[in-house]
C-alpha cells in the first residue's frame, strides 16, 4: 500500500536495493530466531548466533536507511517539480 501511494519509492535503484535488503534481512532474522528457539528446546546454545543476529540487524538497518534516503529524494524531486510548475500569487488589492 505504501508503494502504491509513492511513500516508499522502489522505482529508484536505492529504493529497490533498500527494500530487497530489508526484506531479506527480516527473513534471515526469522530463520536465526527459529534456530535459536529450537536449539534452546534441546538445551544447546550456539556461540556465534548473537554475532550473526547483530550482523543481520546492521543489514536490516542499512536497508531501512536506503529506503528512507530514496523516499526523501523522491519527495524532494516531486516538491521541486511542483515548485517549477507553479507561479507565485499576485495580490492586487487588500480588502479589510
SERO-4910 file (N, C-alpha, C, O; in steps of 0.05 Angstrom, whole numbers):
BEGIN
 pado doro    nc1    nc2    nc3   cac1   cac2   cac3    cc1    cc2    cc3    oc1    oc2    oc3
  Unk    A     16    -24      0      0      0      0     17     25      0     11     45    -14
  Unk    A     39     25     15     57     48     15     71     52    -11     79     74    -18
  Unk    A     76     30    -25     89     31    -51     70     44    -71     78     60    -88
  Unk    A     44     36    -70     25     47    -88     20     77    -85     16     92   -104
  Unk    A     22     86    -60     19    115    -54     44    131    -61     42    155    -64
  Unk    A     66    117    -65     91    131    -71    107    139    -46    127    153    -49
  Unk    A     99    130    -23    113    136      2    140    121      2    161    133      9
  Unk    A    140     96     -6    165     81     -9    171     79    -39    155     67    -54
  Unk    A    193     91    -47    200     92    -75    217     69    -83    241     68    -77
  Unk    A    205     49    -96    221     26   -105    228     28   -134    241     11   -146
  Unk    A    219     50   -147    226     54   -175    254     65   -179    264     66   -201
  Unk    A    267     73   -157    295     82   -158    313     58   -151    304     39   -139
  Unk    A    338     60   -158    357     39   -152    361     36   -122    361     13   -111
  Unk    A    365     58   -108    369     57    -79    344     46    -65    347     31    -46
  Unk    A    320     54    -74    296     44    -61    292     14    -65    284      0    -47
  Unk    A    298      4    -90    295    -24    -95    316    -41    -79    309    -61    -67
  Unk    A    341    -32    -79    361    -46    -64    355    -45    -34    359    -65    -20
  Unk    A    347    -22    -24    340    -20      4    317    -38     12    318    -51     33
  Unk    A    296    -38     -4    273    -55      2    280    -84      1    272   -100     19
  Unk    A    295    -92    -19    304   -120    -21    322   -128      2    319   -150     13
  Unk    A    340   -111     10    358   -116     32    343   -119     58    348   -137     74
  Unk    A    324   -101     63    309   -101     87    291   -126     89    291   -139    110
  Unk    A    278   -133     68    261   -157     68    278   -183     71    270   -201     86
  Unk    A    301   -184     58    318   -207     61    328   -208     90    331   -230    101
  Unk    A    334   -185    102    343   -185    130    322   -195    149    328   -209    168
  Unk    A    297   -188    144    275   -197    161    272   -228    159    269   -241    179
  Unk    A    274   -238    134    271   -267    131    295   -282    144    291   -302    157
  Unk    A    319   -272    140    343   -284    153    340   -283    183    348   -301    197
  Unk    A    331   -260    193    327   -257    222    308   -277    233    312   -289    255
  Unk    A    286   -282    219    267   -303    228    279   -330    228    274   -346    246
  Unk    A    296   -337    208    309   -363    208    328   -365    232    329   -386    245
  Unk    A    344   -344    237    362   -345    260    347   -348    287    355   -364    304
  Unk    A    325   -333    290    310   -335    314    296   -363    317    293   -373    340
  Unk    A    287   -374    295    276   -401    296    297   -421    305    292   -439    321
  Unk    A    321   -419    293    343   -436    300    350   -433    330    356   -453    343
  Unk    A    350   -409    340    356   -404    368    335   -416    386    342   -428    407
  Unk    A    310   -414    378    288   -426    395    289   -456    395    286   -468    416
  Unk    A    294   -468    372    296   -497    370    320   -508    386    318   -528    400
  Unk    A    343   -493    384    366   -502    398    362   -499    428    373   -514    444
  Unk    A    347   -479    437    341   -476    465    323   -498    476    326   -505    499
  Unk    A    306   -509    459    289   -531    467    306   -556    473    299   -572    491
  Unk    A    328   -559    459    345   -582    463    368   -576    483    385   -593    487
  Unk    A    368   -552    495    388   -545    514    415   -538    502    435   -538    516
  Unk    A    416   -530    478    440   -522    464    442   -492    462    421   -479    461
  Unk    A    466   -481    462    469   -453    458    490   -448    437    514   -452    442
  Unk    A    482   -439    413    501   -434    392    517   -408    399    506   -387    405
  Unk    A    544   -411    399    561   -389    408    561   -365    389    563   -342    398
  Unk    A    559   -370    364    562   -348    344    535   -336    336    535   -317    319
  Unk    A    513   -346    346    487   -336    337    482   -307    345    471   -292    329
  Unk    A    490   -297    369    486   -269    375    502   -251    356    493   -229    349
  Unk    A    525   -259    347    541   -243    328    527   -243    301    526   -222    288
  Unk    A    516   -265    293    501   -266    268    476   -249    269    469   -236    249
  Unk    A    462   -249    292    439   -232    295    446   -202    295    432   -186    284
  Unk    A    469   -195    306    478   -168    306    485   -159    277    478   -137    268
  Unk    A    499   -177    262    505   -170    234    480   -167    218    479   -150    201
  Unk    A    461   -184    223    436   -183    208    420   -157    215    407   -146    198
  Unk    A    422   -149    240    409   -124    248    422   -100    233    408    -81    225
  Unk    A    448   -100    229    461    -79    214    452    -80    185    449    -58    173
  Unk    A    449   -103    174    439   -106    146    411    -94    144    405    -80    125
  Unk    A    394   -101    163    366    -91    162    366    -61    166    350    -47    152
  Unk    A    382    -50    183    383    -21    188    393     -6    163    383     15    156
  Unk    A    413    -18    149    423     -5    125    402     -6    103    400     13     87
  Unk    A    387    -28    101    365    -29     82    343     -8     87    333      5     69
  Unk    A    336     -5    113    316     15    120    327     43    115    311     60    106
  Unk    A    352     48    119    364     74    113    364     80     83    358    103     75
  Unk    A    369     60     67    368     64     38    340     70     29    336     87     11
  Unk    A    320     57     40    292     62     33    285     91     41    271    105     26
  Unk    A    294     99     65    289    126     74    302    147     56    289    167     49
  Unk    A    327    143     48    340    161     31    327    163      4    323    185     -7
  Unk    A    319    141     -7    305    141    -33    278    155    -31    270    170    -50
  Unk    A    264    152     -9    238    165     -6    242    195     -3    226    211    -14
  Unk    A    262    204     12    267    233     15    275    245    -11    265    267    -18
  Unk    A    291    231    -27    299    242    -53    275    244    -71    273    263    -86
  Unk    A    257    224    -70    233    225    -87    215    248    -79    204    262    -96
  Unk    A    211    252    -53    194    273    -43    206    301    -51    191    319    -59
  Unk    A    232    304    -48    245    329    -56    242    334    -86    237    357    -94
  Unk    A    245    313   -102    243    318   -131    214    324   -139    209    340   -157
  Unk    A    194    312   -125    166    319   -130    160    348   -122    148    362   -137
  Unk    A    170    356    -99    165    383    -89    179    403   -108    168    424   -113
  Unk    A    203    396   -117    217    414   -135    203    417   -162    201    439   -172
  Unk    A    193    395   -173    178    397   -198    152    411   -195    143    426   -213
  Unk    A    139    408   -172    114    423   -167    120    453   -164    104    470   -173
  Unk    A    143    460   -152    151    488   -149    157    500   -176    151    524   -180
  Unk    A    168    486   -194    174    497   -220    149    501   -237    149    519   -254
  Unk    A    129    485   -232    105    487   -249     84    508   -238     63    511   -251
  Unk    A     90    521   -216     71    540   -205     82    568   -207    106    572   -207
  Unk    A     64    587   -209     72    615   -210     64    627   -183     45    619   -171
  Unk    A     80    647   -175     73    659   -149     47    675   -151     40    685   -172
  Unk    A     33    676   -129      8    691   -128     13    721   -128     31    730   -115
  Unk    A     -4    735   -143     -2    764   -144    -25    775   -129    -48    770   -135
  Unk    A    -19    791   -109    -40    804    -93    -45    831   -105    -28    848   -105
  Unk    A    -69    835   -116    -74    861   -129    -87    881   -111    -82    905   -114
  Unk    A   -103    872    -92   -115    892    -73   -119    879    -46   -123    854    -43
  Unk    A   -118    895    -26   -123    886      1   -150    896     10   -156    920      8
  Unk    A   -166    878     19   -192    886     29   -193    881     59   -188    859     68
  Unk    A   -200    901     74   -202    899    102   -231    900    111   -236    898    135
***
